[in-house]
Structures are given as structure tokens and as C-alpha cells.
Amino acid sequence: MSIPRAIVDGASGMRREAVETLALAFQDDPALQWIMPDAAARRRRLPRFFDWLFADHLRHGMILAAPAREAVTLWRLPGKVHHHDPITPAELWRMLRIFGPAIGRAERTGRHLAKHIPAGEDHLYLRYAAVRPDAQGKAWGGHAIRAGIAEANRLGVDVCLETAKPGNVAIYQRLGFGIVDEWQVPGGPHFWTMLRPRD
């Protein structure tokens, strides 16, 4: 994998720091605020959520990060874009531990997200991009996303993502993404699905 010099393979270690960056960065995310409206519960539960997602991307994706995990991006690889692990009793128990009483909203959001990911497996899917609050404005997020775009170009595939944060739309547009869908979870957050064609 060709990764720009400033960005490293985030699967190589520092999992705790990566999870902490993701949890801190998504405290104010509109979708996760709707799923877990209580701020104290969100602070407690998001590290569990992102630790689970970190493990998922060790199996089904790639993790690109800044050296001290100032920024972390989680990507699903082509062929795994729409993959979901089977819901076993152990997995259901894990989800209950992560979301508690918010599990219904989490399931509803996940179900609608799955419907709006571009069809097919010929994509690199950016699931989460996070920058620590104290590292924002230093271009780490852009570097990590560009590293993923470089990998997509090497693989000859497009890049897709969704965001529920209105301010992110223009950021992604500057990176070459265009809006392909705009939609809402019934009674919940508004999303933009975006696609960047391969170079």
C-alpha cells in the first residue's frame, strides 16, 4: 500500500490512542448525538463503540492514521463495503453493552445507512474520519483522507462516504467528492452520501 510519508498504517499499534481520538472527535456528531442524546452516556459509550469498529476494520478494512493518532480514518476495502458479520448471541450482547437503551436508534440508523451506500463492491468506503479536537486545523484529517484516496486510485476504485455533519460537505467537496444522495433517517439525522471517482 502506498501511504504518504506523514500517514502510517493505523493497524500497527496504538489502538487505545486511536479509539480515544475517534471517541473525542465524534462527541458532537449529529448522528451519534441523536442515537445517544445523553452527553454523559455518549462519553462513556463511544470508546466501546469505536473499539469495536477498530477491531472490525482490522478484519475487513484498513486504518490510516497520523503518527501519534492525531487523526484516524477507518476504511472498508473493496469486496467488504456491504459486509456485515452475522448477528450471533455474543454479537447482540456486545451491541447491547455498547448502545444500551439506544440500540433501537443505532439499528435504525445503521439500516438506513446500508440502503444509501452506493451499490456494488467496487469502492473504498470511508466509514469514519476523526481528528482529535486539540489537533484540528493542522491538516491531519486531509492528509489521512488523501492517503486513502491514493490507495483507491492504486486499486482503481472510487471512494464513497456518508456524513451527517453539514460542515463536512464542503470539506469533502474540496477533496473531489460530489453529493450523490441526500436523505434522512425517519425522525433522526440528515445525511449526505458522497462519491469521489477514481483518478
C-alpha positions as CSV (number, residue, x, y, z in Angstrom):
1,M,0.0,0.0,0.0
2,S,1.4,3.4,-1.0
3,I,0.9,5.8,2.0
4,P,2.1,9.4,2.0
5,R,5.0,10.0,4.4
6,A,3.1,11.7,7.2
7,I,0.5,9.0,7.4
8,V,1.0,5.5,8.9
9,D,-0.8,2.1,9.0
10,G,-3.0,2.6,12.0
11,A,-3.4,-1.1,12.4
12,S,0.2,-1.4,13.6
13,G,-0.4,-0.3,17.2
14,M,-1.6,2.5,19.5
15,R,-5.2,1.1,19.4
16,R,-6.1,2.9,22.7
17,E,-4.9,6.3,21.3
18,A,-6.8,5.7,18.0
19,V,-10.0,4.8,19.8
20,E,-9.7,7.8,22.1
21,T,-9.3,10.1,19.0
22,L,-12.3,8.7,17.4
23,A,-14.5,8.9,20.5
24,L,-13.4,12.5,21.2
25,A,-13.9,13.7,17.6
26,F,-17.4,12.2,17.4
27,Q,-18.9,13.6,20.6
28,D,-20.6,16.3,18.6
29,D,-21.5,14.3,15.6
30,P,-25.3,14.8,14.8
31,A,-26.0,11.2,14.1
32,L,-24.3,9.9,17.3
33,Q,-25.9,12.7,19.3
34,W,-29.3,11.6,18.0
35,I,-28.6,7.9,18.8
36,M,-27.2,8.7,22.3
37,P,-28.7,12.1,23.3
38,D,-27.3,12.0,26.8
39,A,-23.8,13.5,26.7
40,A,-22.5,11.6,29.7
41,A,-23.7,8.3,28.3
42,R,-22.2,9.2,24.9
43,R,-18.8,9.9,26.6
44,R,-19.0,6.6,28.3
45,R,-20.2,4.5,25.3
46,L,-18.4,5.9,22.3
47,P,-15.0,4.4,23.3
48,R,-16.7,1.0,23.4
49,F,-18.3,1.7,20.0
50,F,-15.0,2.7,18.4
51,D,-13.0,-0.1,19.9
52,W,-15.5,-2.5,18.3
53,L,-15.2,-0.6,14.9
54,F,-11.4,-0.6,15.2
55,A,-11.4,-4.4,15.5
56,D,-13.9,-4.7,12.6
57,H,-11.5,-2.7,10.4
58,L,-8.6,-4.9,11.4
59,R,-10.6,-7.8,9.8
60,H,-12.4,-6.1,6.9
61,G,-10.7,-2.8,6.1
62,M,-7.7,-0.6,6.7
63,I,-6.9,2.1,9.2
64,L,-4.8,5.1,8.2
65,A,-3.6,7.5,10.9
66,A,-1.3,10.3,11.9
67,P,1.8,9.0,13.7
68,A,0.6,9.9,17.2
69,R,-3.0,9.2,16.2
70,E,-3.9,12.9,16.0
71,A,-6.1,11.7,13.1
72,V,-7.6,8.3,12.4
73,T,-9.6,7.1,9.4
74,L,-11.4,3.8,9.1
75,W,-11.9,2.4,5.6
76,R,-13.8,-0.7,4.3
77,L,-12.0,-2.4,1.4
78,P,-13.5,-3.3,-2.0
79,G,-15.4,-6.5,-1.6
80,K,-16.2,-5.7,2.1
81,V,-18.2,-2.5,1.5
82,H,-21.6,-4.0,2.3
83,H,-20.4,-6.8,4.6
84,H,-22.0,-7.4,8.0
85,D,-20.8,-10.0,10.4
86,P,-23.6,-12.5,11.5
87,I,-25.7,-11.4,14.5
88,T,-24.8,-14.1,17.0
89,P,-25.9,-14.0,20.6
90,A,-22.4,-12.9,21.6
91,E,-22.5,-10.0,19.0
92,L,-26.0,-9.0,20.1
93,W,-24.8,-8.8,23.7
94,R,-21.8,-6.7,22.6
95,M,-24.2,-4.3,20.8
96,L,-26.3,-4.0,24.0
97,R,-23.2,-3.2,26.0
98,I,-22.2,-0.5,23.6
99,F,-25.6,1.1,23.0
100,G,-27.7,0.2,26.0
101,P,-31.2,1.7,25.6
102,A,-30.1,3.5,22.4
103,I,-29.8,0.2,20.5
104,G,-33.1,0.8,18.6
105,R,-31.9,4.1,17.2
106,A,-28.5,2.7,16.4
107,E,-30.1,-0.2,14.5
108,R,-32.4,2.2,12.6
109,T,-29.5,4.4,11.6
110,G,-27.4,1.5,10.5
111,R,-30.2,0.0,8.5
112,H,-30.7,3.3,6.6
113,L,-27.0,3.9,6.1
114,A,-26.8,0.5,4.4
115,K,-29.5,1.4,2.0
116,H,-27.7,4.5,0.9
117,I,-24.1,3.2,0.4
118,P,-23.5,3.2,-3.4
119,A,-24.4,-0.2,-4.9
120,G,-21.7,-2.8,-5.6
121,E,-18.4,-3.6,-4.0
122,D,-16.1,-1.6,-6.4
123,H,-15.4,1.1,-3.9
124,L,-13.2,2.1,-1.0
125,Y,-15.6,3.2,1.7
126,L,-14.6,5.8,4.2
127,R,-16.6,4.9,7.3
128,Y,-15.1,7.3,9.8
129,A,-12.6,10.2,9.7
130,A,-11.6,11.7,13.0
131,V,-9.2,14.4,14.2
132,R,-8.5,15.0,17.9
133,P,-10.1,18.3,19.0
134,D,-6.6,19.7,20.1
135,A,-5.1,18.7,16.7
136,Q,-7.7,20.3,14.4
137,G,-6.6,22.9,11.9
138,K,-3.2,21.2,11.3
139,A,-4.3,19.3,8.1
140,W,-4.0,15.8,9.7
141,G,-7.5,14.9,8.5
142,G,-6.9,15.9,5.0
143,H,-3.6,14.0,4.9
144,A,-5.2,10.8,6.1
145,I,-8.1,11.1,3.7
146,R,-5.8,11.8,0.8
147,A,-3.8,8.7,1.7
148,G,-7.0,6.7,1.4
149,I,-7.7,8.3,-2.0
150,A,-4.2,7.4,-3.2
151,E,-4.9,3.8,-2.2
152,A,-8.2,3.9,-4.0
153,N,-6.5,5.2,-7.2
154,R,-3.9,2.4,-6.8
155,L,-6.7,-0.2,-6.6
156,G,-8.6,1.5,-9.5
157,V,-11.8,2.1,-7.5
158,D,-14.0,5.1,-6.4
159,V,-14.3,6.3,-2.8
160,C,-17.6,6.7,-1.1
161,L,-18.7,8.0,2.3
162,E,-21.6,9.4,4.3
163,T,-21.6,12.4,6.6
164,A,-24.3,13.8,8.9
165,K,-22.3,17.0,9.6
166,P,-23.2,19.9,7.3
167,G,-19.8,21.5,7.7
168,N,-18.1,18.4,6.4
169,V,-19.8,18.5,3.0
170,A,-17.7,21.4,1.7
171,I,-14.5,19.9,3.1
172,Y,-15.2,16.7,1.2
173,Q,-16.1,18.6,-2.0
174,R,-12.7,20.3,-1.9
175,L,-11.2,16.8,-1.8
176,G,-13.0,15.9,-5.0
177,F,-16.2,14.3,-3.6
178,G,-19.6,15.0,-5.1
179,I,-23.1,14.6,-3.5
180,V,-24.9,11.6,-4.9
181,D,-27.7,11.3,-2.4
182,E,-29.2,13.4,0.4
183,W,-31.5,11.6,2.8
184,Q,-32.9,11.4,6.4
185,V,-33.3,8.7,9.0
186,P,-37.0,8.9,9.8
187,G,-37.3,11.1,12.9
188,G,-33.5,11.3,13.0
189,P,-30.4,12.8,11.4
190,H,-29.9,14.1,7.9
191,F,-27.1,12.6,5.8
192,W,-25.2,13.2,2.6
193,T,-23.8,10.3,0.6
194,M,-20.8,11.4,-1.4
195,L,-18.6,9.8,-4.1
196,R,-15.2,10.6,-5.4
197,P,-14.5,9.0,-8.8
198,R,-11.1,7.3,-9.3
199,D,-8.4,9.4,-11.0
